[in-house]
Every structure is written in C-alpha cells, then in structure tokens.
Amino acid sequence: MGNTSSDSSSENCTLSQWLPSGESPAISSVMFSAGVVGNLIALALLARRWRADAGRSAGRGNAISLFHVLVTELVFTDLLGTCLISPVVLASYARNQTLVALAPEGRVCTYFAFAMTFFSLATMLMLFAMALERYLAIGHPYFYQRWVTRRGGLAVLPTIYTVSLLFCSLPLRDPRQYAQYCPGTWCFIKHDKTTYLRLYATVLLFLILAVLACNLSVILNLIRMHRRSRRSRCGPSLGSCRDGPGVRRRGERVSMAEETDHLILLAIMTITFAVCSLPFTIFAYMNETSSRRENWDLQALRFLSINSIIDPWIFAILRPPVLRLIRSVLCCRVSLRTQDAIDLCRQ
C-alpha cells in the first residue's frame, strides 16, 4: 500500500503542471546568491593572484602557475553552471509552474537535466585535471617541464567542455530519458533508464577514485622530498649545519610549501565533491521503489548541485595564512622530528 502511494506520488510529480502549495523559493534563492557571490569573490581573488604572480615573474619569463590557471577555469565553470541552472528554478517558483509546464514538450525540463549532468561532469573533470597536473609536477618533473605548459592549461577548459558535451548529449536522442522530480523544480535522468544513469554515476565514481589516487601519489612524493631535504641538511658534502641551507635549499623549501598548499586545497575540494556526489551514486544504484520511498532522488540532486556553491567558498576561505596554519598543524610532528635531526647535526 505504501509503495503504491509512493509510485502514485512520483507519477504526479513527473506529470504535474503546478507546484504544490506551500513550496517556497527561499532555499533556491539562498543557494543561487551564495553561488554567484562566492564565485565572484573567488574570481576576484584569483585575478589579484594573477596580477601578483605576473609582477613577481616579470623579467624571469615565468608567468602564472598552471595550477592557478586550472583553478580559475574550475571557478568559471561553477559560476557558469550556477547562472545557467538556478534561474530556471527561480522562474518556476515565480510562475508557480513546474519545469515541464514552462515550455512546450518539456523543453525546459530537458535543458535543466542536460545542464545538471554537463556541469557536474565538467566540474569533476576539472578536479581530475588539477590532480593530474600536481601528480605530473611532483612525480614526473622532467616530463612536466618538457611537455606541460600554461598554453596547454588554457586548452583544458574547451577540451573538458567538448568531452562533457559529447557524453551528456547521449540521452538527448530520446528526451523521454529525462524526468521531472518532486516538487517539480528538478529534472534529471529518469531512474528507470538505469543503463545511462549508472554509466554516468560510474564515470563520476571512477574520476573521484582517480583524483584520490593522484593526491595519494603527491603526498608520498612530498614525504620523500621532505626526507631528502632533511638528510641534505646533515650531508657530508655540506659541511657544518651552521653554514646555512643556501639559496637552493631555501627555494626547495618554498617550493615544497607551495606544493603542500596546492595539495591541501585540491584535497578539500575533492572531498567536498565526493561527499556531494555520494548520494547521487547511491541513488543511481538503488532500486527505484526504494529511492522514491526514502525521497532519495531529491536529496541526491540537491547534494549534487551544492558542490558548485561550496567550491569557490573553499578557495575564498583557504587564503595563504589559513593554508599555512593547516600546513603547520598537519606537519607539526614532521617539523619536530626535523628540528631534532638538525640539533643532532649541530652537536
């Protein structure tokens, strides 16, 4: 009896033309405002970082780091997704009509579902590109110096958009593969079209695992770099430890600190996306009846859309002083062991 009621409610949501009474646009408005403001703040901070890096590198021929180029592309993608998706929901609330009723033949619903899949996949591909860039920079520096360029980083965005467009366009051959979900302000891949839905969820899961693997490799390489740096302080070729680390070793420590900051930022963004996409992955592999009964579909779609709002705020909050504080907390034990080694060397 409960299942019948749940199925009937789901069918009503799929075909409904009007929003249920009592539905408020407050949550959608807050999400839209937070997304736009956060992304604009992040872009402003990145623009200032670009100017600072350009000023420091003038005369050295070494421009803005590729990592920050990719971060800028990620923030731009999040801002574009927020501006192209959220206003549709607000228009639905303003007219008190569902997405299916906003345009003939459910075109707005199809557009909304396609945009959701496109920007979610593009965001995850951007995170993968950032993780791969760090993996190559730390783990394969010679290959990185020779083949990876800032101009190549500028080509990442159109490449990712092309791949996402091709993959997410597959259901467009049959718009019936999209469905409207309760309360009528969301559209996504229809749950009974399990092949593509599960393929999409599997791709996201694979990308998350790939990003985690890259991050783990970077962590291991940073640990090796730290150990080599610690041994070099007391190496026989350096003489007394009182002679000072030298310009080269100071540069190595600064470089390692920068790489650690990049890793912290990337790791937090990855964890955020993993948490936001986990409900969707569970939803894709759930039995349709169970997902309706638990109201999992709406929760999964909300979590998936929240990621583009959180990402820019992570970047805005994790400014260099905060990153230094996190780094000092994470590395305090390592630093203490390093200090002990230096003291032994001086004795």
C-alpha positions, 0 to 999 in steps of 0.5 A: 500500500505504501509503495503504491502511494509512493509510485502514485506520488512520483507519477504526479510529480513527473506529470504535474503542471503546478507546484504544490502549495506551500513550496517556497523559493527561499532555499533556491534563492539562498543557494543561487546568491551564495553561488554567484557571490562566492564565485565572484569573490573567488574570481576576484581573488584569483585575478589579484593572484594573477596580477601578483604572480605576473609582477613577481615573474616579470623579467624571469619569463615565468608567468602564472602557475598552471595550477592557478590557471586550472583553478580559475577555469574550475571557478568559471565553470561553477559560476557558469553552471550556477547562472545557467541552472538556478534561474530556471528554478527561480522562474518556476517558483515565480510562475508557480509552474513546474519545469515541464509546464514552462515550455512546450514538450518539456523543453525546459525540463530537458535543458535543466537535466542536460545542464545538471549532468554537463556541469557536474561532469565538467566540474569533476573533470576539472578536479581530475585535471588539477590532480593530474597536473600536481601528480605530473609536477611532483612525480614526473618533473622532467616530463612536466617541464618538457611537455606541460605548459600554461598554453596547454592549461588554457586548452583544458577548459574547451577540451573538458567542455567538448568531452562533457558535451559529447557524453551528456548529449547521449540521452538527448536522442530520446528526451523521454530519458529525462524526468521531472522530480518532486516538487517539480523544480528538478529534472534529471535522468529518469531512474528507470533508464538505469543503463545511462544513469549508472554509466554516468554515476560510474564515470563520476565514481571512477574520476573521484577514485582517480583524483584520490589516487593522484593526491595519494601519489603527491603526498608520498612524493612530498614525504620523500622530498621532505626526507631528502631535504632533511638528510641534505641538511646533515650531508657530508658534502655540506659541511657544518649545519651552521653554514646555512641551507643556501639559496637552493635549499631555501627555494626547495623549501618554498617550493615544497610549501607551495606544493603542500598548499596546492595539495591541501586545497585540491584535497578539500575540494575533492572531498567536498565533491565526493561527499556531494556526489555520494548520494547521487551514486547511491541513488543511481544504484538503488532500486527505484521503489526504494529511492522514491520511498526514502525521497532519495532522488531529491536529496541526491540532486540537491547534494549534487548541485551544492558542490558548485556553491561550496567550491569557490567558498573553499578557495575564498576561505583557504587564503595563504595564512589559513593554508599555512596554519593547516600546513603547520598543524598537519606537519607539526610532528614532521617539523619536530622530528626535523628540528631534532635531526638538525640539533643532532647535526649541530652537536 
